[in-house]
Amino acid sequence: MLAEVPVGATVTLENEDDGVRTTYQIVGPDETDTKGGKISVESPIGRALVGRRKGESVCVKRPKGEVDLTVVAIKYV
């Protein structure tokens, strides 16, 4: 079983500031559908998540400002 986030995985994240959980699938740039929960591996969050493990925290620098996220779950395709 894989332990790290690969492209194609569905990842549940928890915002460390407010505890809100969000789930995204990490996809290639041509498959991006943010309303459908699919984010590009080339996006700030996508780049920050690839290679991370469950329980790891990551600070993501995005246009709206920095956010600290924790990987809560990883579902492999």
mmJSON file of the N, C-alpha and C atoms, coordinates in Angstrom:
{"data_MODEL":{"atom_site":{
"group_PDB":["ATOM","ATOM","ATOM","ATOM","ATOM","ATOM","ATOM","ATOM","ATOM","ATOM","ATOM","ATOM","ATOM","ATOM","ATOM","ATOM","ATOM","ATOM","ATOM","ATOM","ATOM","ATOM","ATOM","ATOM","ATOM","ATOM","ATOM","ATOM","ATOM","ATOM","ATOM","ATOM","ATOM","ATOM","ATOM","ATOM","ATOM","ATOM","ATOM","ATOM","ATOM","ATOM","ATOM","ATOM","ATOM","ATOM","ATOM","ATOM","ATOM","ATOM","ATOM","ATOM","ATOM","ATOM","ATOM","ATOM","ATOM","ATOM","ATOM","ATOM","ATOM","ATOM","ATOM","ATOM","ATOM","ATOM","ATOM","ATOM","ATOM","ATOM","ATOM","ATOM","ATOM","ATOM","ATOM","ATOM","ATOM","ATOM","ATOM","ATOM","ATOM","ATOM","ATOM","ATOM","ATOM","ATOM","ATOM","ATOM","ATOM","ATOM","ATOM","ATOM","ATOM","ATOM","ATOM","ATOM","ATOM","ATOM","ATOM","ATOM","ATOM","ATOM","ATOM","ATOM","ATOM","ATOM","ATOM","ATOM","ATOM","ATOM","ATOM","ATOM","ATOM","ATOM","ATOM","ATOM","ATOM","ATOM","ATOM","ATOM","ATOM","ATOM","ATOM","ATOM","ATOM","ATOM","ATOM","ATOM","ATOM","ATOM","ATOM","ATOM","ATOM","ATOM","ATOM","ATOM","ATOM","ATOM","ATOM","ATOM","ATOM","ATOM","ATOM","ATOM","ATOM","ATOM","ATOM","ATOM","ATOM","ATOM","ATOM","ATOM","ATOM","ATOM","ATOM","ATOM","ATOM","ATOM","ATOM","ATOM","ATOM","ATOM","ATOM","ATOM","ATOM","ATOM","ATOM","ATOM","ATOM","ATOM","ATOM","ATOM","ATOM","ATOM","ATOM","ATOM","ATOM","ATOM","ATOM","ATOM","ATOM","ATOM","ATOM","ATOM","ATOM","ATOM","ATOM","ATOM","ATOM","ATOM","ATOM","ATOM","ATOM","ATOM","ATOM","ATOM","ATOM","ATOM","ATOM","ATOM","ATOM","ATOM","ATOM","ATOM","ATOM","ATOM","ATOM","ATOM","ATOM","ATOM","ATOM","ATOM","ATOM","ATOM","ATOM","ATOM","ATOM","ATOM","ATOM","ATOM","ATOM","ATOM","ATOM","ATOM","ATOM","ATOM","ATOM","ATOM","ATOM","ATOM","ATOM"],
"id":[1,2,3,4,5,6,7,8,9,10,11,12,13,14,15,16,17,18,19,20,21,22,23,24,25,26,27,28,29,30,31,32,33,34,35,36,37,38,39,40,41,42,43,44,45,46,47,48,49,50,51,52,53,54,55,56,57,58,59,60,61,62,63,64,65,66,67,68,69,70,71,72,73,74,75,76,77,78,79,80,81,82,83,84,85,86,87,88,89,90,91,92,93,94,95,96,97,98,99,100,101,102,103,104,105,106,107,108,109,110,111,112,113,114,115,116,117,118,119,120,121,122,123,124,125,126,127,128,129,130,131,132,133,134,135,136,137,138,139,140,141,142,143,144,145,146,147,148,149,150,151,152,153,154,155,156,157,158,159,160,161,162,163,164,165,166,167,168,169,170,171,172,173,174,175,176,177,178,179,180,181,182,183,184,185,186,187,188,189,190,191,192,193,194,195,196,197,198,199,200,201,202,203,204,205,206,207,208,209,210,211,212,213,214,215,216,217,218,219,220,221,222,223,224,225,226,227,228,229,230,231],
"type_symbol":["N","C","C","N","C","C","N","C","C","N","C","C","N","C","C","N","C","C","N","C","C","N","C","C","N","C","C","N","C","C","N","C","C","N","C","C","N","C","C","N","C","C","N","C","C","N","C","C","N","C","C","N","C","C","N","C","C","N","C","C","N","C","C","N","C","C","N","C","C","N","C","C","N","C","C","N","C","C","N","C","C","N","C","C","N","C","C","N","C","C","N","C","C","N","C","C","N","C","C","N","C","C","N","C","C","N","C","C","N","C","C","N","C","C","N","C","C","N","C","C","N","C","C","N","C","C","N","C","C","N","C","C","N","C","C","N","C","C","N","C","C","N","C","C","N","C","C","N","C","C","N","C","C","N","C","C","N","C","C","N","C","C","N","C","C","N","C","C","N","C","C","N","C","C","N","C","C","N","C","C","N","C","C","N","C","C","N","C","C","N","C","C","N","C","C","N","C","C","N","C","C","N","C","C","N","C","C","N","C","C","N","C","C","N","C","C","N","C","C","N","C","C","N","C","C","N","C","C","N","C","C"],
"label_atom_id":["N","CA","C","N","CA","C","N","CA","C","N","CA","C","N","CA","C","N","CA","C","N","CA","C","N","CA","C","N","CA","C","N","CA","C","N","CA","C","N","CA","C","N","CA","C","N","CA","C","N","CA","C","N","CA","C","N","CA","C","N","CA","C","N","CA","C","N","CA","C","N","CA","C","N","CA","C","N","CA","C","N","CA","C","N","CA","C","N","CA","C","N","CA","C","N","CA","C","N","CA","C","N","CA","C","N","CA","C","N","CA","C","N","CA","C","N","CA","C","N","CA","C","N","CA","C","N","CA","C","N","CA","C","N","CA","C","N","CA","C","N","CA","C","N","CA","C","N","CA","C","N","CA","C","N","CA","C","N","CA","C","N","CA","C","N","CA","C","N","CA","C","N","CA","C","N","CA","C","N","CA","C","N","CA","C","N","CA","C","N","CA","C","N","CA","C","N","CA","C","N","CA","C","N","CA","C","N","CA","C","N","CA","C","N","CA","C","N","CA","C","N","CA","C","N","CA","C","N","CA","C","N","CA","C","N","CA","C","N","CA","C","N","CA","C","N","CA","C","N","CA","C","N","CA","C","N","CA","C","N","CA","C","N","CA","C","N","CA","C"],
"label_alt_id":[null,null,null,null,null,null,null,null,null,null,null,null,null,null,null,null,null,null,null,null,null,null,null,null,null,null,null,null,null,null,null,null,null,null,null,null,null,null,null,null,null,null,null,null,null,null,null,null,null,null,null,null,null,null,null,null,null,null,null,null,null,null,null,null,null,null,null,null,null,null,null,null,null,null,null,null,null,null,null,null,null,null,null,null,null,null,null,null,null,null,null,null,null,null,null,null,null,null,null,null,null,null,null,null,null,null,null,null,null,null,null,null,null,null,null,null,null,null,null,null,null,null,null,null,null,null,null,null,null,null,null,null,null,null,null,null,null,null,null,null,null,null,null,null,null,null,null,null,null,null,null,null,null,null,null,null,null,null,null,null,null,null,null,null,null,null,null,null,null,null,null,null,null,null,null,null,null,null,null,null,null,null,null,null,null,null,null,null,null,null,null,null,null,null,null,null,null,null,null,null,null,null,null,null,null,null,null,null,null,null,null,null,null,null,null,null,null,null,null,null,null,null,null,null,null,null,null,null,null,null,null],
"label_comp_id":["MET","MET","MET","LEU","LEU","LEU","ALA","ALA","ALA","GLU","GLU","GLU","VAL","VAL","VAL","PRO","PRO","PRO","VAL","VAL","VAL","GLY","GLY","GLY","ALA","ALA","ALA","THR","THR","THR","VAL","VAL","VAL","THR","THR","THR","LEU","LEU","LEU","GLU","GLU","GLU","ASN","ASN","ASN","GLU","GLU","GLU","ASP","ASP","ASP","ASP","ASP","ASP","GLY","GLY","GLY","VAL","VAL","VAL","ARG","ARG","ARG","THR","THR","THR","THR","THR","THR","TYR","TYR","TYR","GLN","GLN","GLN","ILE","ILE","ILE","VAL","VAL","VAL","GLY","GLY","GLY","PRO","PRO","PRO","ASP","ASP","ASP","GLU","GLU","GLU","THR","THR","THR","ASP","ASP","ASP","THR","THR","THR","LYS","LYS","LYS","GLY","GLY","GLY","GLY","GLY","GLY","LYS","LYS","LYS","ILE","ILE","ILE","SER","SER","SER","VAL","VAL","VAL","GLU","GLU","GLU","SER","SER","SER","PRO","PRO","PRO","ILE","ILE","ILE","GLY","GLY","GLY","ARG","ARG","ARG","ALA","ALA","ALA","LEU","LEU","LEU","VAL","VAL","VAL","GLY","GLY","GLY","ARG","ARG","ARG","ARG","ARG","ARG","LYS","LYS","LYS","GLY","GLY","GLY","GLU","GLU","GLU","SER","SER","SER","VAL","VAL","VAL","CYS","CYS","CYS","VAL","VAL","VAL","LYS","LYS","LYS","ARG","ARG","ARG","PRO","PRO","PRO","LYS","LYS","LYS","GLY","GLY","GLY","GLU","GLU","GLU","VAL","VAL","VAL","ASP","ASP","ASP","LEU","LEU","LEU","THR","THR","THR","VAL","VAL","VAL","VAL","VAL","VAL","ALA","ALA","ALA","ILE","ILE","ILE","LYS","LYS","LYS","TYR","TYR","TYR","VAL","VAL","VAL"],
"label_asym_id":["A","A","A","A","A","A","A","A","A","A","A","A","A","A","A","A","A","A","A","A","A","A","A","A","A","A","A","A","A","A","A","A","A","A","A","A","A","A","A","A","A","A","A","A","A","A","A","A","A","A","A","A","A","A","A","A","A","A","A","A","A","A","A","A","A","A","A","A","A","A","A","A","A","A","A","A","A","A","A","A","A","A","A","A","A","A","A","A","A","A","A","A","A","A","A","A","A","A","A","A","A","A","A","A","A","A","A","A","A","A","A","A","A","A","A","A","A","A","A","A","A","A","A","A","A","A","A","A","A","A","A","A","A","A","A","A","A","A","A","A","A","A","A","A","A","A","A","A","A","A","A","A","A","A","A","A","A","A","A","A","A","A","A","A","A","A","A","A","A","A","A","A","A","A","A","A","A","A","A","A","A","A","A","A","A","A","A","A","A","A","A","A","A","A","A","A","A","A","A","A","A","A","A","A","A","A","A","A","A","A","A","A","A","A","A","A","A","A","A","A","A","A","A","A","A","A","A","A","A","A","A"],
"label_entity_id":["1","1","1","1","1","1","1","1","1","1","1","1","1","1","1","1","1","1","1","1","1","1","1","1","1","1","1","1","1","1","1","1","1","1","1","1","1","1","1","1","1","1","1","1","1","1","1","1","1","1","1","1","1","1","1","1","1","1","1","1","1","1","1","1","1","1","1","1","1","1","1","1","1","1","1","1","1","1","1","1","1","1","1","1","1","1","1","1","1","1","1","1","1","1","1","1","1","1","1","1","1","1","1","1","1","1","1","1","1","1","1","1","1","1","1","1","1","1","1","1","1","1","1","1","1","1","1","1","1","1","1","1","1","1","1","1","1","1","1","1","1","1","1","1","1","1","1","1","1","1","1","1","1","1","1","1","1","1","1","1","1","1","1","1","1","1","1","1","1","1","1","1","1","1","1","1","1","1","1","1","1","1","1","1","1","1","1","1","1","1","1","1","1","1","1","1","1","1","1","1","1","1","1","1","1","1","1","1","1","1","1","1","1","1","1","1","1","1","1","1","1","1","1","1","1","1","1","1","1","1","1"],
"label_seq_id":[1,1,1,2,2,2,3,3,3,4,4,4,5,5,5,6,6,6,7,7,7,8,8,8,9,9,9,10,10,10,11,11,11,12,12,12,13,13,13,14,14,14,15,15,15,16,16,16,17,17,17,18,18,18,19,19,19,20,20,20,21,21,21,22,22,22,23,23,23,24,24,24,25,25,25,26,26,26,27,27,27,28,28,28,29,29,29,30,30,30,31,31,31,32,32,32,33,33,33,34,34,34,35,35,35,36,36,36,37,37,37,38,38,38,39,39,39,40,40,40,41,41,41,42,42,42,43,43,43,44,44,44,45,45,45,46,46,46,47,47,47,48,48,48,49,49,49,50,50,50,51,51,51,52,52,52,53,53,53,54,54,54,55,55,55,56,56,56,57,57,57,58,58,58,59,59,59,60,60,60,61,61,61,62,62,62,63,63,63,64,64,64,65,65,65,66,66,66,67,67,67,68,68,68,69,69,69,70,70,70,71,71,71,72,72,72,73,73,73,74,74,74,75,75,75,76,76,76,77,77,77],
"pdbx_PDB_ins_code":[null,null,null,null,null,null,null,null,null,null,null,null,null,null,null,null,null,null,null,null,null,null,null,null,null,null,null,null,null,null,null,null,null,null,null,null,null,null,null,null,null,null,null,null,null,null,null,null,null,null,null,null,null,null,null,null,null,null,null,null,null,null,null,null,null,null,null,null,null,null,null,null,null,null,null,null,null,null,null,null,null,null,null,null,null,null,null,null,null,null,null,null,null,null,null,null,null,null,null,null,null,null,null,null,null,null,null,null,null,null,null,null,null,null,null,null,null,null,null,null,null,null,null,null,null,null,null,null,null,null,null,null,null,null,null,null,null,null,null,null,null,null,null,null,null,null,null,null,null,null,null,null,null,null,null,null,null,null,null,null,null,null,null,null,null,null,null,null,null,null,null,null,null,null,null,null,null,null,null,null,null,null,null,null,null,null,null,null,null,null,null,null,null,null,null,null,null,null,null,null,null,null,null,null,null,null,null,null,null,null,null,null,null,null,null,null,null,null,null,null,null,null,null,null,null,null,null,null,null,null,null],
"Cartn_x":[0.842,0.0,0.884,0.491,1.235,1.022,2.01,1.897,1.862,2.27,2.357,1.282,0.984,-0.025,0.537,-0.056,0.339,-0.701,-0.385,-1.379,-2.464,-3.711,-4.849,-5.505,-4.813,-5.367,-6.419,-7.326,-8.289,-7.81,-7.678,-7.073,-8.05,-8.224,-9.032,-8.08,-8.339,-7.485,-8.279,-7.581,-8.207,-7.467,-8.22,-7.662,-7.319,-6.067,-5.627,-6.187,-6.638,-7.187,-8.618,-9.455,-10.875,-11.419,-10.584,-11.006,-11.88,-12.114,-12.942,-12.203,-12.919,-12.324,-12.813,-11.893,-12.173,-11.514,-12.189,-11.647,-11.421,-10.236,-9.871,-9.277,-9.458,-8.711,-7.614,-6.384,-5.252,-5.187,-5.337,-5.398,-4.405,-4.277,-3.442,-4.093,-3.329,-3.843,-5.033,-5.119,-6.219,-7.496,-7.452,-8.62,-9.218,-8.667,-9.076,-10.557,-11.231,-12.648,-12.833,-12.521,-12.524,-13.904,-14.957,-16.309,-16.613,-15.983,-16.16,-15.152,-14.324,-13.37,-12.082,-11.809,-10.573,-9.637,-8.45,-7.494,-6.241,-5.626,-4.434,-3.232,-2.425,-1.165,-0.257,-0.515,0.286,-0.232,-1.37,-1.907,-1.083,-1.192,-0.425,-0.71,-1.972,-2.308,-1.829,-2.047,-1.606,-0.113,0.671,2.136,2.544,1.86,2.21,1.862,0.855,0.394,1.134,1.585,2.235,3.445,3.471,4.557,4.323,3.249,2.952,2.307,2.328,1.759,0.598,-0.246,-1.338,-0.767,-1.387,-0.945,0.025,0.606,1.542,0.802,1.433,0.911,1.738,1.091,1.775,1.241,2.126,1.735,1.677,0.498,0.296,0.24,1.098,1.087,0.2,-0.904,-1.859,-2.171,-2.816,-3.104,-3.875,-4.753,-5.54,-4.781,-3.554,-2.748,-2.381,-1.549,-1.085,-2.154,-2.157,-3.073,-2.319,-2.534,-1.934,-2.961,-2.583,-3.477,-2.825,-3.648,-3.179,-3.829,-3.041,-3.569,-4.255,-5.57,-6.358,-6.524,-6.735,-6.944,-6.468,-6.017,-5.599,-6.292,-7.041,-7.702,-7.039,-6.54,-5.827,-6.785,-6.535,-7.378,-7.041],
"Cartn_y":[-1.189,0.0,1.249,2.212,3.466,4.264,5.02,5.833,7.321,7.684,9.09,9.45,10.739,11.229,11.194,10.388,10.403,11.167,11.477,12.054,10.992,11.409,10.506,10.185,10.402,10.103,11.131,10.707,11.609,11.854,13.126,13.508,14.349,13.976,14.773,15.594,16.893,17.838,18.526,18.875,19.655,20.973,22.064,23.391,23.522,23.784,23.843,25.042,26.072,27.254,27.051,26.446,26.344,24.92,23.919,22.529,22.047,22.897,22.518,21.495,20.441,19.401,19.54,19.325,19.413,18.219,17.69,16.551,16.947,16.616,16.901,15.649,15.529,14.536,15.301,14.783,15.413,14.859,15.743,15.321,16.112,15.693,16.429,17.758,18.718,20.056,20.088,19.129,19.124,18.498,17.973,17.347,18.191,19.359,20.205,20.555,20.403,20.755,21.117,22.362,22.749,22.597,22.87,22.696,21.223,20.353,18.915,18.284,19.102,18.594,18.064,18.393,17.932,19.114,19.026,20.116,19.634,20.53,20.211,19.953,19.0,18.735,19.956,20.847,22.049,23.241,23.087,24.16,24.241,25.347,25.446,24.307,23.953,22.866,21.532,21.306,20.06,19.848,20.885,20.779,20.479,21.114,20.93,19.536,18.889,17.603,16.39,16.451,15.284,14.876,13.616,13.087,13.185,13.845,13.957,12.669,12.48,11.289,11.674,10.71,10.922,11.421,12.465,13.047,14.209,14.35,15.45,16.767,17.831,19.178,19.87,20.775,21.509,22.937,23.888,25.284,25.552,25.936,26.167,27.663,28.121,29.523,29.626,30.32,30.462,31.935,32.293,33.704,34.407,33.669,34.259,34.342,33.857,33.852,32.445,32.346,31.042,30.341,29.013,28.208,26.949,26.554,25.338,24.222,23.122,21.992,20.719,19.805,18.498,17.435,16.466,15.353,14.386,14.264,13.418,12.013,11.926,10.627,10.691,9.544,9.418,8.185,8.37,7.245,7.091,5.888,5.609,5.071,5.418,4.964,3.528],
"Cartn_z":[0.0,0.0,0.0,-0.773,-0.84,0.438,0.836,2.04,1.717,0.507,0.136,-0.876,-0.958,-1.903,-3.323,-4.216,-5.626,-6.44,-7.678,-8.584,-8.761,-8.715,-8.845,-7.519,-6.417,-5.099,-4.709,-3.847,-3.238,-1.815,-1.459,-0.183,0.629,1.885,2.805,3.662,3.704,4.43,5.526,6.589,7.649,7.796,7.737,7.941,9.421,9.74,11.127,11.885,11.173,11.838,12.314,11.459,11.807,11.857,11.555,11.636,10.486,9.495,8.351,7.505,7.13,6.281,4.847,3.915,2.487,1.812,0.787,0.051,-1.402,-1.905,-3.29,-3.928,-5.232,-5.999,-6.722,-6.662,-7.324,-8.753,-9.734,-11.143,-11.993,-13.25,-14.195,-14.527,-15.064,-15.333,-16.299,-17.2,-18.165,-17.604,-16.383,-15.76,-14.635,-14.4,-13.284,-13.353,-12.219,-12.061,-10.59,-10.241,-8.829,-8.193,-8.916,-8.357,-8.127,-8.908,-8.763,-7.812,-7.172,-6.194,-6.782,-8.048,-8.694,-8.868,-8.236,-8.346,-9.056,-9.771,-10.555,-9.662,-10.069,-9.398,-9.485,-10.446,-10.619,-9.802,-9.13,-8.291,-7.004,-6.268,-5.021,-4.043,-3.874,-2.955,-3.52,-4.812,-5.438,-5.299,-5.593,-5.464,-4.023,-3.077,-1.664,-1.156,-1.749,-1.236,-1.784,-3.021,-3.617,-2.772,-2.377,-1.563,-0.068,0.349,1.787,2.278,3.587,4.216,5.143,5.442,6.386,7.711,8.26,9.519,9.357,8.167,7.928,7.761,8.216,8.013,6.958,6.24,5.183,5.168,4.969,4.807,3.309,2.839,1.411,1.154,0.252,-0.154,-1.384,-1.251,-2.354,-2.547,-3.641,-3.905,-2.784,-2.087,-1.0,0.31,0.329,1.545,1.964,2.973,3.443,4.26,4.17,4.968,5.418,6.666,7.202,7.132,6.456,6.261,6.782,7.279,7.712,6.843,6.381,5.593,6.556,6.424,7.312,6.737,5.419,4.79,3.331,2.844,1.441,0.879,-0.19,-0.86,-2.227,-2.459,-3.701,-4.739,-6.009,-7.109,-7.442],
"occupancy":[1.0,1.0,1.0,1.0,1.0,1.0,1.0,1.0,1.0,1.0,1.0,1.0,1.0,1.0,1.0,1.0,1.0,1.0,1.0,1.0,1.0,1.0,1.0,1.0,1.0,1.0,1.0,1.0,1.0,1.0,1.0,1.0,1.0,1.0,1.0,1.0,1.0,1.0,1.0,1.0,1.0,1.0,1.0,1.0,1.0,1.0,1.0,1.0,1.0,1.0,1.0,1.0,1.0,1.0,1.0,1.0,1.0,1.0,1.0,1.0,1.0,1.0,1.0,1.0,1.0,1.0,1.0,1.0,1.0,1.0,1.0,1.0,1.0,1.0,1.0,1.0,1.0,1.0,1.0,1.0,1.0,1.0,1.0,1.0,1.0,1.0,1.0,1.0,1.0,1.0,1.0,1.0,1.0,1.0,1.0,1.0,1.0,1.0,1.0,1.0,1.0,1.0,1.0,1.0,1.0,1.0,1.0,1.0,1.0,1.0,1.0,1.0,1.0,1.0,1.0,1.0,1.0,1.0,1.0,1.0,1.0,1.0,1.0,1.0,1.0,1.0,1.0,1.0,1.0,1.0,1.0,1.0,1.0,1.0,1.0,1.0,1.0,1.0,1.0,1.0,1.0,1.0,1.0,1.0,1.0,1.0,1.0,1.0,1.0,1.0,1.0,1.0,1.0,1.0,1.0,1.0,1.0,1.0,1.0,1.0,1.0,1.0,1.0,1.0,1.0,1.0,1.0,1.0,1.0,1.0,1.0,1.0,1.0,1.0,1.0,1.0,1.0,1.0,1.0,1.0,1.0,1.0,1.0,1.0,1.0,1.0,1.0,1.0,1.0,1.0,1.0,1.0,1.0,1.0,1.0,1.0,1.0,1.0,1.0,1.0,1.0,1.0,1.0,1.0,1.0,1.0,1.0,1.0,1.0,1.0,1.0,1.0,1.0,1.0,1.0,1.0,1.0,1.0,1.0,1.0,1.0,1.0,1.0,1.0,1.0,1.0,1.0,1.0,1.0,1.0,1.0],
"B_iso_or_equiv":[0.0,0.0,0.0,0.0,0.0,0.0,0.0,0.0,0.0,0.0,0.0,0.0,0.0,0.0,0.0,0.0,0.0,0.0,0.0,0.0,0.0,0.0,0.0,0.0,0.0,0.0,0.0,0.0,0.0,0.0,0.0,0.0,0.0,0.0,0.0,0.0,0.0,0.0,0.0,0.0,0.0,0.0,0.0,0.0,0.0,0.0,0.0,0.0,0.0,0.0,0.0,0.0,0.0,0.0,0.0,0.0,0.0,0.0,0.0,0.0,0.0,0.0,0.0,0.0,0.0,0.0,0.0,0.0,0.0,0.0,0.0,0.0,0.0,0.0,0.0,0.0,0.0,0.0,0.0,0.0,0.0,0.0,0.0,0.0,0.0,0.0,0.0,0.0,0.0,0.0,0.0,0.0,0.0,0.0,0.0,0.0,0.0,0.0,0.0,0.0,0.0,0.0,0.0,0.0,0.0,0.0,0.0,0.0,0.0,0.0,0.0,0.0,0.0,0.0,0.0,0.0,0.0,0.0,0.0,0.0,0.0,0.0,0.0,0.0,0.0,0.0,0.0,0.0,0.0,0.0,0.0,0.0,0.0,0.0,0.0,0.0,0.0,0.0,0.0,0.0,0.0,0.0,0.0,0.0,0.0,0.0,0.0,0.0,0.0,0.0,0.0,0.0,0.0,0.0,0.0,0.0,0.0,0.0,0.0,0.0,0.0,0.0,0.0,0.0,0.0,0.0,0.0,0.0,0.0,0.0,0.0,0.0,0.0,0.0,0.0,0.0,0.0,0.0,0.0,0.0,0.0,0.0,0.0,0.0,0.0,0.0,0.0,0.0,0.0,0.0,0.0,0.0,0.0,0.0,0.0,0.0,0.0,0.0,0.0,0.0,0.0,0.0,0.0,0.0,0.0,0.0,0.0,0.0,0.0,0.0,0.0,0.0,0.0,0.0,0.0,0.0,0.0,0.0,0.0,0.0,0.0,0.0,0.0,0.0,0.0,0.0,0.0,0.0,0.0,0.0,0.0],
"pdbx_formal_charge":[null,null,null,null,null,null,null,null,null,null,null,null,null,null,null,null,null,null,null,null,null,null,null,null,null,null,null,null,null,null,null,null,null,null,null,null,null,null,null,null,null,null,null,null,null,null,null,null,null,null,null,null,null,null,null,null,null,null,null,null,null,null,null,null,null,null,null,null,null,null,null,null,null,null,null,null,null,null,null,null,null,null,null,null,null,null,null,null,null,null,null,null,null,null,null,null,null,null,null,null,null,null,null,null,null,null,null,null,null,null,null,null,null,null,null,null,null,null,null,null,null,null,null,null,null,null,null,null,null,null,null,null,null,null,null,null,null,null,null,null,null,null,null,null,null,null,null,null,null,null,null,null,null,null,null,null,null,null,null,null,null,null,null,null,null,null,null,null,null,null,null,null,null,null,null,null,null,null,null,null,null,null,null,null,null,null,null,null,null,null,null,null,null,null,null,null,null,null,null,null,null,null,null,null,null,null,null,null,null,null,null,null,null,null,null,null,null,null,null,null,null,null,null,null,null,null,null,null,null,null,null],
"auth_seq_id":[1,1,1,2,2,2,3,3,3,4,4,4,5,5,5,6,6,6,7,7,7,8,8,8,9,9,9,10,10,10,11,11,11,12,12,12,13,13,13,14,14,14,15,15,15,16,16,16,17,17,17,18,18,18,19,19,19,20,20,20,21,21,21,22,22,22,23,23,23,24,24,24,25,25,25,26,26,26,27,27,27,28,28,28,29,29,29,30,30,30,31,31,31,32,32,32,33,33,33,34,34,34,35,35,35,36,36,36,37,37,37,38,38,38,39,39,39,40,40,40,41,41,41,42,42,42,43,43,43,44,44,44,45,45,45,46,46,46,47,47,47,48,48,48,49,49,49,50,50,50,51,51,51,52,52,52,53,53,53,54,54,54,55,55,55,56,56,56,57,57,57,58,58,58,59,59,59,60,60,60,61,61,61,62,62,62,63,63,63,64,64,64,65,65,65,66,66,66,67,67,67,68,68,68,69,69,69,70,70,70,71,71,71,72,72,72,73,73,73,74,74,74,75,75,75,76,76,76,77,77,77],
"auth_comp_id":["MET","MET","MET","LEU","LEU","LEU","ALA","ALA","ALA","GLU","GLU","GLU","VAL","VAL","VAL","PRO","PRO","PRO","VAL","VAL","VAL","GLY","GLY","GLY","ALA","ALA","ALA","THR","THR","THR","VAL","VAL","VAL","THR","THR","THR","LEU","LEU","LEU","GLU","GLU","GLU","ASN","ASN","ASN","GLU","GLU","GLU","ASP","ASP","ASP","ASP","ASP","ASP","GLY","GLY","GLY","VAL","VAL","VAL","ARG","ARG","ARG","THR","THR","THR","THR","THR","THR","TYR","TYR","TYR","GLN","GLN","GLN","ILE","ILE","ILE","VAL","VAL","VAL","GLY","GLY","GLY","PRO","PRO","PRO","ASP","ASP","ASP","GLU","GLU","GLU","THR","THR","THR","ASP","ASP","ASP","THR","THR","THR","LYS","LYS","LYS","GLY","GLY","GLY","GLY","GLY","GLY","LYS","LYS","LYS","ILE","ILE","ILE","SER","SER","SER","VAL","VAL","VAL","GLU","GLU","GLU","SER","SER","SER","PRO","PRO","PRO","ILE","ILE","ILE","GLY","GLY","GLY","ARG","ARG","ARG","ALA","ALA","ALA","LEU","LEU","LEU","VAL","VAL","VAL","GLY","GLY","GLY","ARG","ARG","ARG","ARG","ARG","ARG","LYS","LYS","LYS","GLY","GLY","GLY","GLU","GLU","GLU","SER","SER","SER","VAL","VAL","VAL","CYS","CYS","CYS","VAL","VAL","VAL","LYS","LYS","LYS","ARG","ARG","ARG","PRO","PRO","PRO","LYS","LYS","LYS","GLY","GLY","GLY","GLU","GLU","GLU","VAL","VAL","VAL","ASP","ASP","ASP","LEU","LEU","LEU","THR","THR","THR","VAL","VAL","VAL","VAL","VAL","VAL","ALA","ALA","ALA","ILE","ILE","ILE","LYS","LYS","LYS","TYR","TYR","TYR","VAL","VAL","VAL"],
"auth_asym_id":["A","A","A","A","A","A","A","A","A","A","A","A","A","A","A","A","A","A","A","A","A","A","A","A","A","A","A","A","A","A","A","A","A","A","A","A","A","A","A","A","A","A","A","A","A","A","A","A","A","A","A","A","A","A","A","A","A","A","A","A","A","A","A","A","A","A","A","A","A","A","A","A","A","A","A","A","A","A","A","A","A","A","A","A","A","A","A","A","A","A","A","A","A","A","A","A","A","A","A","A","A","A","A","A","A","A","A","A","A","A","A","A","A","A","A","A","A","A","A","A","A","A","A","A","A","A","A","A","A","A","A","A","A","A","A","A","A","A","A","A","A","A","A","A","A","A","A","A","A","A","A","A","A","A","A","A","A","A","A","A","A","A","A","A","A","A","A","A","A","A","A","A","A","A","A","A","A","A","A","A","A","A","A","A","A","A","A","A","A","A","A","A","A","A","A","A","A","A","A","A","A","A","A","A","A","A","A","A","A","A","A","A","A","A","A","A","A","A","A","A","A","A","A","A","A","A","A","A","A","A","A"],
"auth_atom_id":["N","CA","C","N","CA","C","N","CA","C","N","CA","C","N","CA","C","N","CA","C","N","CA","C","N","CA","C","N","CA","C","N","CA","C","N","CA","C","N","CA","C","N","CA","C","N","CA","C","N","CA","C","N","CA","C","N","CA","C","N","CA","C","N","CA","C","N","CA","C","N","CA","C","N","CA","C","N","CA","C","N","CA","C","N","CA","C","N","CA","C","N","CA","C","N","CA","C","N","CA","C","N","CA","C","N","CA","C","N","CA","C","N","CA","C","N","CA","C","N","CA","C","N","CA","C","N","CA","C","N","CA","C","N","CA","C","N","CA","C","N","CA","C","N","CA","C","N","CA","C","N","CA","C","N","CA","C","N","CA","C","N","CA","C","N","CA","C","N","CA","C","N","CA","C","N","CA","C","N","CA","C","N","CA","C","N","CA","C","N","CA","C","N","CA","C","N","CA","C","N","CA","C","N","CA","C","N","CA","C","N","CA","C","N","CA","C","N","CA","C","N","CA","C","N","CA","C","N","CA","C","N","CA","C","N","CA","C","N","CA","C","N","CA","C","N","CA","C","N","CA","C","N","CA","C","N","CA","C","N","CA","C","N","CA","C","N","CA","C"],
"pdbx_PDB_model_num":[1,1,1,1,1,1,1,1,1,1,1,1,1,1,1,1,1,1,1,1,1,1,1,1,1,1,1,1,1,1,1,1,1,1,1,1,1,1,1,1,1,1,1,1,1,1,1,1,1,1,1,1,1,1,1,1,1,1,1,1,1,1,1,1,1,1,1,1,1,1,1,1,1,1,1,1,1,1,1,1,1,1,1,1,1,1,1,1,1,1,1,1,1,1,1,1,1,1,1,1,1,1,1,1,1,1,1,1,1,1,1,1,1,1,1,1,1,1,1,1,1,1,1,1,1,1,1,1,1,1,1,1,1,1,1,1,1,1,1,1,1,1,1,1,1,1,1,1,1,1,1,1,1,1,1,1,1,1,1,1,1,1,1,1,1,1,1,1,1,1,1,1,1,1,1,1,1,1,1,1,1,1,1,1,1,1,1,1,1,1,1,1,1,1,1,1,1,1,1,1,1,1,1,1,1,1,1,1,1,1,1,1,1,1,1,1,1,1,1,1,1,1,1,1,1,1,1,1,1,1,1]
}}}
